[in-house]
Amino acid sequence: MLTLALGIGATTAIFSAVYALLIHPLPYHDPDRLVWVTEQQRSGIGGAIAKPDMVSWRERGRPFEAVAGYAFNEYTLTATADSLRLEGALVSANFLSLLGVAPQIGRDLSPSDDRPGSPPVALLSDTLWRERFSADPRVVGTTLNLDKTAYTIVGVLPPRFRFPEMANAPQVLLALRSSGSSAFPVEGPSAMLQVIARIRPRDSLASVQADLQSFQQARLSVYPAPFARAAEGRKLEVVPLQRHLAGDSRKPLIVLLMAVGFVLLIACANIANLQLVRAAARRHEVAVRGALGGTRMRLARQSLTESMLLSALAASAGLAIAAFAIDLIRGWRSPALPWLASVGLDPYVFGFTMGVAVVAAVLFGAAPAIAGSRANLIDAMKISTLSGRRHQGPLRNALLAGEVALALVLLIASGLLVRSFLDIMRIDSGYDAHNVLTASVQLPVEEFTGPAGVSNDYRPILAFASQALPELRALPSVRYAALAQRLPIQQNHSSLTLVWFGPALPPRETWLKLRTPLVGVTSDFFRAMGTPIVRGRTFNDGDDERSPGVAIVNRAFARQFFSGDALGKQFHSMASEHCATCAPGKPTDLLVVGIVADVHQQGVERPAEPQIYVPFAQAPRANFHVVLATNGNPGALSAPLRSTIFALSHQAPVYDVATLEQRLSESLAQRRLTMFLLSAFATLALLLAAVGVYGVISYAVVQRTQEIGIRVALGGTRRTVLRLVLAQQARLILLGSAAGLALAFALSGVMSSLLYGVKAHDFTTFALSWIVLMMVALLAGAAPAVRATRADPCVALRSE
C-alpha cells in the first residue's frame, strides 16, 4: 500500500500546482474572455504596448469590448515619521471594472480621474491600509504624499484582490490621468503599458488577432514619432490571460505532471504484480467459490472491490503525503515563483485524488480480476497450482518490463535537466556574485530631482553620491563600493539609447536595431562586480559632468557596431532621459575608452546583448543601486548600509537589499525546482522498479524451486543456477530498457524547451541513465538469485 500511497501523493501534489496555476479560474468576472495583449519582439519576448495604441483600441471600440492598461512604478511615502518605499501601479480608470472588481470601501476610479489636469487620486491595497492606516475606514478622502505629489485616497481594494501579475503586487493604484493619444507623455513610467482586454462573447482569438494585424499595418503612417521604433519588426498578439500569467511555469508543470503519472503507473504495476501473486495463491479458494455457484462476473467483482478498498486506504495515506509534499514545495517560495503561495489542497484537488484512486484500482485490479475469472475450475481444484501460476508469468513479466521502461524515461528526463542546470552554472556570467551585497536607493524627489524623477539639476545627486561613496567604502570588510543605475538579472530595464555613427539621424526603420541599453555607473563598479576590463581603462574621477562624454562598451557592442575594434571610436547617442552632458532630445557624442567582458543582463541563460556604460556623473538619476564587494559575509552589512544612507538623507529609503548570489539563485529558482522534483520522482520510480524486480524474481525463484532442486540433484552447480535465474532477469530488464529508450526518444521533444546547452536526445545522458538502471535492477534481483543457489534439493523435492 505504501508504494501506491507514494504514487497517489506525488500525483496529487503536482496536480494541486497545475490546478492552481493552469486550471483554476482567475478571480475575475468572466475570466475566459480576458486576454493579454503584447507586442512580440524579434527575439520572441513579449513587450509592452504604447499608450496611443491602447487608446486607439478603446476609442474605436474594436477589436475589444473593453481594454485597460497599467504600468508599474515605485514611490516614496513621505510626510510621515519615516520614509517608506511603495510598489505602485498606474492604471487606467476602467482597470478594476474590466476585471469585475469593486473597492471594499470608497469608490473606484472614474473616467474623470483619467483626464489631464484632474486631481491625483489613489486606491490603497488592503495590506497597506491595515499595516499603515490601522484599517481606519476614515482614510477615504485623506491625503497620501507620494514623492512630492499629494494624492487623495478614494478607496481601498478588497482583501483578496489579486493583481494580474502576482510577482508585482502593487500597494497603491494611481490613475493614469490621460485620456487621449495627444495627451500622453512620451517619457516616464507610463509611456508604455501592460494591456489587458476583454473580447466580445462571440469573437474568437483568431478574429481578434486578424483585426490587430490590420491595425498593425495601418498604424505605421499615423504612429507618433517618439514611438515609431516600437512598430518596426514587431507583431501584436493576443493570448488568454490565464496562459500569459502561467508564463514559463506552464511547460515544466506539464512535464512534472507526466512524470508523476509515470510514477503512479509504476506503483500500479507493482501492486498488480502482487495481486497476481495473491490471486495465484487463492486459485483453489476461487475454484471452490465457482463450484458452489459463484459466477465469473461475481468473482471478478469481488477482486475489484478488494482493489478499491486497498486504493481508498492508499488515497487516504496519499493525501497526507501530498499535504507534506505541498508544504515542501511552498517552502521553496521565491519572488520568481509567486504562484507557489496559491498551491494547496482544496475540494477540487480532493476530488481529483479520489478519481486517481479509482483509476489506480482499476489499473492494478483488472489483471487479477480477469485472470481469476478465466481460471479453469478443474485445474484450479487440483492440489498443485504450478500450472495456474505459470499462465500468469507473461503478464507479470510484461508489467515488470513496463516498470523498467517508465523508470528509465524518468531517469533520462531528470538526467537531462541536471546536465542542463550544470551547464548553466558553468556559464561565465561576466561578473563574480560571491560576497557582493546590493541594495536600491531612492533619493527624495522634492530634494534631488525634477518632474517624474528625472534630474533637471543633477548637482544634488552628485553631491549625495560623492558623500555616500567614501562612507560606504569605510564600512568594515568592504573592498569596493559603487553606484549603478541597473544590476544584472533585474526585472526593470535600463535606459535605451539610440546609437548611430554618421552626421545625420539614421532612417526610422533602423532604429529598433540601433537601440542599446545604457547604464550609468561609478568608477569602481566593474571592480566591485568582478567584471574584467578587456581593453582600455575604467572610469575615473576626471570623467565628470564637465568633461567630454565617454563610454565603456561590452564585447557584444564592439562586435556588432565596430567589428570588435571599438576602443577610441566615437558614436552618437540620444537617450530617452535627460543627462548631464546633453539637452533633452538632443544627441551627445561618446568616446569609447574601454571594453569590458559581456555581462548576461537578462539572466545567464540568455545571450549577452550590446551594452553601454557611462559615468554616473554624466547620467545621474535619483534612483540607483548600491554595490558593495566585501571580504566576508555581505549580509552582515545590511544594517550598516541602511544606517549610512539614512545618516545622509532621512527621507531616502533603502530597499530590495540582497546579495548578488541571492539574485542569481532567484533567477534560477524555477529551473532548480523543476530539476529537484523531477529528480525526486525519478529516484522514487527507480526504487519502485527495483522493488518490482525484486518481487518478480523472488516469486519466479519460488515457482521454480522444484526445478532448481532437480537441477542441483542432477549435478547442477551454483553458478549454473545463478546463471539460469539472472538470464531470465536480464531478459526482462533489457526488454523494458529497450522500450524505455524508445519512449524517451519519442518524448524528447517535450523536454527540449526546458533544456539549455544539452540536446533532448543526448547520447551520454541516455547511456548513463541506462547504466544506472541496469545496475540497480541487477542488484535488486541479485538477492533472490543468490538465495536460489542455496536451495537444498531434499527440501525442494520433498513436496514431490
N, C-alpha and C positions, 0 to 999 in steps of 0.2 A: 504493500500500500504506500510505502514511503516514496518509491520511485514515481508512482502516479501522482502523489501529492506534490512532489517537486515539479513535475511537468505541468500540472494544473496551476500551481502557484506562480511559476515563471510566466506562463501564458497570461494569467490574469494581471500580473504586474505590468507587463509590457502593453497589454490591451488598455489598461487604465490610462497609460500615457498617450496611446493612439487615440483613444476616445476623447481625452481632454483637449488635444490639440487639433485633431483632424475630423472628428465626428460630432462632438457636442456642439449644438447650435450656438452661435455667438449671442451674447446677451443684449441683442438689439432687436428692434421691431423688424419683422420680415427679413431676417438676415440673408436669406438666399438671393435677394435682389440687390445686395450691396456688392459693389465691385471696387477694385483698386485700379486707378489709372496711373500709368507710368510711361515714361519716355525711355525706351530701351536705347542704350548707347551701343556703339560698335563693339565694345568689349563684352556685351551681353548683360551688363549690370544695369538695373533699372534706376532711372534718375527722377528728380522732382519735376514738377510741371510749372512752367512760367505763369505768373498770375494772370496776364492778359488772356491766356488760353482758357483758364478756368472761368473767367468772367464771360468770355465769348460763349462758352457752352451754356452758362446759366442764362444769358440774355437771349440766345437763340432758342432755348427750350429743347434742344436736342444735341447729342443723341441720348441724353439722360433725362429722367424725370426730375431729378434734383442732383446738385453737385455742391460739395463743400470742400474747403481746403484748410490746412493748418501748417504751421512751421514751428519748430522748437527754438527756444531761446533761453538764456539764463538771466536772472535778475538778482539784485541785492536788495533785501528788505531792510530799509533804513528807518530812521526816526524812532528807533527802539533802543533798549539798553545795550544790545549788541547786534552786530550785523548778521544776517542770515542769507545764505545763498539758496535761491529757489530755482527749481526746474519749472519753466513755463512753456506755454504754447499759445501762439497767436492763431485764433480760429475765426473762420467766417461766421456771421451771425446765425446761419442756419445749420451749423455743425451738429449741435445736440438734437435739434428737431429732425434732422435727416436720420440720425441713429435711433430716434424714438425715445430719447432720454429727457427727463424734466428735473430741474433742481429740487432738492428736498425742502429748501426754504428760499424765499426770494423769487426772482424771475429769471427767465432765460435771456440770452442776448436777443436784441430786436434789430430789424433792418436799419433803424436809425442809428444804432451803435456803430454801424459799419461806414457811415457816411464821413467824408473828410471834414475835419473840424469839430466832430462831435466829442463830447466829454469822454475821456477814457474810463472804461468800466472793466470790472474783473469778476470772475467766478472763482471761489475757493474750492479746493478739494476737501473732502470730508476729513482727511488726515490732518491737513494744515489747520482747518477750522477747530478741530478738537485739541491739537497739541499747542497751537499758538494763541487761540482765542477761547480756549476752555469751553467750546461748544455753545457759546453765547449766541442765541438767535438774534440779539440786538446788533450783531455785527453788520447786518444788511443796512446799507446806507452810510456806513462809516468809510473812512479813507484808508487806503493801503498805499504806502510810499515805496515804490519800486524804482531803484536808481534815483533819478531826480524828478520823477513824474508821480503825481498823486492820482490814484485810481479809486473810483467809487465802487465799493463791493455791492453787487446787485443780487448775488445768490450764492448758494453752497451746493455742490454736486452731491448726488446720492452716495451713501456709504459703500455700495457695491459697484459703483460705476467703474467700468474697465475701459481705459483708454485703448484705442485700437492697437497701438504699439506698446505692449506691456513693458518692454525694456526701457521706455522713456515716459514713464507715468508722470505727467506734469502736476505740480502742486497748485498751479494757478492758470486759469484760462483768460486770455485777454482778447478783445475784439481787434480785428484787423484794421478797422476804421478806414476802409477804402471800398468803393463800390463800382468804379468804372475803370476801364483799361487806361484811360488817360490820367487817372488819379494815382495809379500805382507807382511807387518809387522803384527805381531800377537798382537800388542798393539796399543793404541792410538784410536782417534775417528773414524778412517776409517777401523778398523778391521772387523766390522760388518756393512752391508749396507742395506738400504731400496731399494728394487729392483722392477723396472717396466720393463715389456717386451711387445713386440708386437708379437701376434701369426699370423701364416700364414692364408691367406684368407680361405683356405679350411679346416683348422684344427678347431676342436671343443674344448671346455674347457675339455670335458671328455677325449679326446685323449691326450691332453697336460698333464692332471692330471695323466693319466696312465703312460706316459713317465717319469714323475717326480717320480712316485713311484718306477719304475725300477731303476732310478738313485739313489734313496734313499737306495735301497737295495745294490747296487754295491759300493757305496762310503765308506762304513764303513771300508773296508780293506785298502783304499788308502787315507783316510782323514788325513790331517796334525794333528799331535798330539795336538797342542795347541787348536784345535777346536773340538777335538773328543767328548767332553762332549755335544756339541750342537747337535750331531747326535743321542744321546740316547733318546728314548721315545718321539720323535718329528715326525711331519708329514708335508711334503711340500705340500702346497696348492696354487691354483691359483683362483682368483676371479676377475670379471670385475673391472677395475679401478674405475669407477663411483660408484659402490656399495661399494667399500672399502672406498672411500673418504666420502661417506654419513655416514659411521661409525654408532655410536649409535643413530644418529638422525633419521634413516630410520623408525624404528618401531613407535616412538612417532608421527612422521608426518603422517603416515598412520592412526593411531588411531585418530588423530585430524581431518583428512580429513573425516573419517567415522562419527565423532561427528558432524561436520558442515553439513554433508549430512543429518543427523537426524534432525538438526535444520531446514534445508531447507524443509524437508518433513513435519515437524510440521507447518511451516509457510504456505506451500501449502494447508495442511488440513484446516487450519484456513480460508484461502481465499476461498477454495472450499465450506466450510460451509456458508460463507457469500454469495457466488454466488448462492448456492441453495436457500437461503432465498430470494435473489433478483429474482431468476427465478420463485419462487412461487408467488411473488408479481406481476410478469409480465405474469402470465399464461393467463389472459384474453387478453392481448395485443398479445401474441404469437398465441392464438387461432384465433384472428381476422386476423392476417397475413396469417395463414394457410387457413382460409376460403376464403381469397381473392386470393389463388393460390400459396402461398409460399410452396415449397417442404420441407420435413423434413431435407434433406441434407442442403438446403439453410439456414434453421433456425439454424441448428447446426453450420454451418459455421459462421453465424453472432455471435453466442455465443463465438466461439473460437477466432474470430477476436477481440472481446472486451477483451477477456482474454489476447491475445497477446499484445494489446495496454497497458493494465494495467501492464503486465510483463515488457514491454520495459521501461515504466516510472520507475518501481521499480528497473530495472537493472541500469538505469542512476543514481538513488539515491544510489544504492548498490555500484557502482564504487567509489563514493565519500566516502562512509562508509569504503570501502575496503582500499582506499588510507590512510584514517585516521588510520585504524587498522594496516596497514603495517608500518606506522611511529611509532606506539606504539611498534610493535614487533621489529623493527630495533633499537629502543631506548633501548631495552633490551640487546644490544650488549655486548658481553663478550668474552675474549680470548678463552673461552671454546666453543663458538659458532661463529666461524669466518664466517660461511656461511650466517649469517643474513645480512651481508653487501650486498649480491648479490640479496636479495629479493626485488622485485619491480613490478610495472605494466608495461607490455610490450605487443606488438601486440598479442602474443600467449595467454597471460592471458586475454586480452580484448576479444579475440575470444572465450575463454572458458566461460567468463561471458555471452556473447551473447547466447552461446549454453545452458547454465544453464537457462537463461531467457526463451528460447523456451521450454525446457523440463518442467520448472515450469508452464508455461502457459498451456501446455498440461495436466499436472497433476491436476491443480486446475480447469481447464476449461472443462475437459472431462465429469465430472459428471453432471454439469448443462446442458451441451450441449446434452448429451444422454437423460437426464430426460426431457428436453424441447422437443426434437424430438419425444419422445414416448408419449407425452401427448395426452389424448383423447379430441378431439376438442369440442365435445358436452358437456362433463363435464366442460371443461375449460370455455365455454361460459356462464355458469351459474353464477349468482351473487355471490353465496357462493363459496369460494375456499377452504373450510375446507378439503374436501376430497382430493383435489390436494395437499394440504400441508401435509396431513397425509402420503401419499405414499412415501414422501421424508424422513420421520422420521428415518427409519432404516439406510439409507445411512449417514445421519448426525450423528447419534449415533455411527456408525462404524468409521467415521472419528474422532470423539472425542475420542473414545477408543484408536484409533491408536496414537493420540497425547499424551495421557496419558502414553501409553506404551513406546514410544520413549523417552519422558521426563524422565521416571523412569530409563531407561537404562543409560542415560547420568548422572543422579544423582548418580547412583550406581558407574559408572566409575570414576567420579570426587571424590566421597567419598573414593574409594579405593586408589586413588593417594594421597589424603590428609592424610589418615591414614598412608600410606606408608612413606610419607615425614616426618610426625611427629615421626614415629618410627626411622627413620634415624637420626633425630635431637636429639633423646634421647640416641643414641649410645654413649658410653664412648669412645671417640677418642684416649684417652691416653694422651691428652695434653689440656691445657687451652688456647684457642685462644683469650681471652679477653685482650685488652691493650698490645698487643705484636707487635712490628714492626720488619720486616725482610728486608734484602737487600742482594744483591750479590756483591761481590768484586773480581776483577781480578788483581792480582799484575803483574806488567810488567815483561814479560818473561826475557828480557835481564838483569834485575837486580836481579831476585829472583829464577829463575828456569833454568833447563837444557832443553834438547830437548823435544818437544811435551807437554810442560807444566808440566812435571813430575820432581820432585825435585831430583837432584843429590847432591846438597849441601843445606841441609834443614835449615841451621843456619840463613840465611837472612829472611826466612819466619817466623821462631820462634822469631827472634828479632822484626820483624814487629808486630807479634801478642802480644808480651809482652809490646810493646809500645802502641798499639791500645786499648787493653782491659781496662787499667786504665783510658785512656782518655774517652772512651765510658761510663764507669761506672760513670764518673764525670758529665755527661750531666744531665740537670735538669730532675727531676722526674723518672730517671732510677733506677730501683731496682736491676736488674741483666743484665749483658752483657755477651754474649757468641759467640763463633765461631763454625760453623758446616760445614761439607762437603756436607750435604744434609738436606733439610727440608721436612716435610710431604706434601703430595699432590703435588708433583712436577713431571713434565714430564721426567726430566732426571733421570737416575738411579745411585744409589750409586755403589761403587766398590763391586765386588763379590769376595769372598774369598773361597777357598776350605778348608773345615773343616774335620779333622779326628782325631782319638784318639790312634791308635796303632803306633808302631815304623815304619811301612812301609806305603808307599803311597797306598791308597785303590785301588781296581780294577777300571778300566776305566768305567765300566757300572754303578758304584755307584756315579760317580762324579756329575751328574745332581742333585741328591737328596742332596748332601753334599755342594753344592754351596750356600752361605749365604751372604746377603748384609752386608757390613761393612762400618761404618761411623765414621770418626774422629771428636771428639767434645772436647770443653774445659770444665773446671771443673764446671762452673755454667750453663751449657746447660740445664740440667734436671730441675733446679730451674726456669730458665727463661721460659721453656716450660710448667711448671706445671706438669711434668711427675713424679709421685711418685717413690721413691726407695722402692721396696718391701722388699728386704733383702740386707744386706751388706752395702757398702758405695759407695759414688760417687767418681769421680776422684779428686785428689788434686795436689798441686804444686810439690809433690815428684814424681808424675808419668810423668817423662820427658823422653827425648831421651836417657838418660844414665841409666835409671832404667829398670828392667826386664819388659817384655811385660805383660800388664794387660788388662782386658776387662770387660765390663758390658754387660750382655745379657738380652734380654726380656724374659717374661714368656713363649712365644711360643718356643723360642730356648731351654729353660730349659726343657720344656715338651718333645720336640722332641728328644733331644740328651741325656738328663740326667734324664728323668722321673720326672722332676720337681725339683730335688735337684742338682743344678749346682754350688752353692756357694762353693768356694775353690777348684773346679775342674780345671784341666788343659787340654787344647786341642791344636792341631797343626793347624796352619793357613798358607795359601800361597795365598796372594793377587796378583791380576794381575798387580798392580802398585808397584813401589818401595816404601819402607817405611823406617823410621829412624832406625828401630831395626832389619831389615833383608836385606840380599843381594838380588838382582834381581833373581826371580825364586827360591829362597830358602825358606824353611818353617821357621816359628818362633813359639815359644811357648807362649801361652797366658793363664794367670791365671784369673779365674773369681772372681772378687772382689765385684760384686754387681749384683742384679737382679732388673730390672725396669718393670713397667707396659707395657703391649702391646700398641704399637702405630700403628694406621692404616695408614701405609705409602702410600698405593696406593689409598686412599680415604676411607671415613668412611663406604661405602657400601661393601667394600671388607674385608675379614678376615685378621687379623694381621698375618704376617709371621715372621719366626725367624729372629732376628736382632742382630748384634754385634756392640757395640760401643767401640772404643778405644780412648785413649788420643790423642788430636790433636798434641801434641808434638811428639808422636810416629808414626804419619802418616800425616805429614804436606803436604799441597798442596797449590799451588799459587792461585787457585780459591776456594772461600769459601763463606759462608753466615754469615751475622751478625744477631744476635737475641737480641733484646732489650725488656725486660719486664719493663713496666712503671706503674706509679701511676695515670697517666692522659691520655690525648688524645695522642696515639702513633704517629698519623700523623704529629703532631707538631714537631717531632724530625727528620723529613726527611732532612731538610736543615742542622741542626747541625751535623747529621750523615755524610752527604756528606762533610761538611767542615772539620770534624775531620780526615776522611780518606785522603782528599786532602792535609791537612797540613803534613801528614806523607809521602805521595807519590803523586806528581803531575800527575804521569802517571798511577795511579790506578783508573780506572773508577768504580763508584758505580751505579748499575743499578738494574732494577726489584725491586724497593722499593715498598713494600706493607705490610699492616697489615696481621697478620695471619687470622683474621676474613675475610678479603677480599679474601684470597686464599681459605679458606673453602667455602665461598659463591660462588666463581667462579667454584669450583669443583661440586657444586650442581646446576649450572645455568640451564642446560638443563632440569633437573627434575623439578626445580621450574617453568620454563617457561611452560612446558607441563601441570603441575598441574594448573597454573594460567589460561591458555587458556581453558583447559577442564572444569574447574570450571565456567569460564565465560560463556561458551557455555551451560553448564547445567543450569545455572541461567536463561539465555535467553530462553532456552527450557521450563523451568518451568513457566516463565512468559507468554510465548506464549500459553502454555497449559492452564494456568489459564484464559487467555483471551478467549480461546476456550470454556472452561467450562462455563464461564460467558455468552458468546454469545448463546450457545446452550440452556442452562437452561432458559435464558431470553426469547428466542424465543418460547421455549416449554410452558412457562407461558402465553405468548401472545396467542399461539394456543389454550390453554385450559382455556382462560378467561371465556367463556360462561359456560363451565363445572364447573369451580370453583364457578361462580356466582350461578348456580343452587344448588351446594352442600351447599353453605352458606345460600341460601334462604330456603333450606330444613332443616336447623338446624345444619349444619356442623360448627365445631369450628375452630378457627385459628390453633390450634395445629393439628387438622386433616388435614387441608390444607397444613400446613408446612410439616407434615409427608408424605403426598402424593407427594409433589414436591421433597423433599430430598430423598425419596426412589428411585425415578427414577434416580436422580443424582448419588446416591450411587451405584446403579447397574452398571451404565456406568463406573464409576471410578474404581470399583472393577474389572470389566471385563478388562478394559485397564491395570490396575496394575498387574493383573494376567498374562496377555500376556507379559507385560514388564519384570516381574520377570523371566518368562521362556526364553525370548530373552536374557536377561542379563546373565543368567546361561549358555545359549548356546554359548554366545560370550566371556565367561570368559577366554578362552584360549588366546584370542587376547591381553588381559591385563596382563597376567601372567608375561611376560618378563619385564614389566615396574614396577613391584611391588617389595618391599623389606619388609620382615617380615610379610606380610599380604597375605592370600590366596585369589585367584581370586574370589572365591565364599564364601567370609567371611560372616557369618550369621549376625553379628552385623551391618555391613555396609548395607547389603540388607534390614534389618529390619528398621534401622534409615532412610534410603532413602525412604522406603515405607511410613513411618510415616510422613515425611516431605511432600511428595507428597499428601497424603490424607488430611493433614491439609490445605495446600494451595488450593487444589481443592475444598474442602468443604467450605472454606472461600470465594472462588471465586463464588460459587453457592449460598452462603447464602443471598446475597443482592436480587437477583430476587425471591428467595423463600420467604423471608420476605415480599417483595412487593406484592406477590401473596396473602398473608394472609390479606392484607389491601384492597383487591378488594371490590368495592361497588357492591352488587348484582343487584341493579337497573340499574346501568350503564352497567354492564356486560350483562344483559338480554335485554337491550333496542334494540339492533340490531336484536333480535329475534321477 
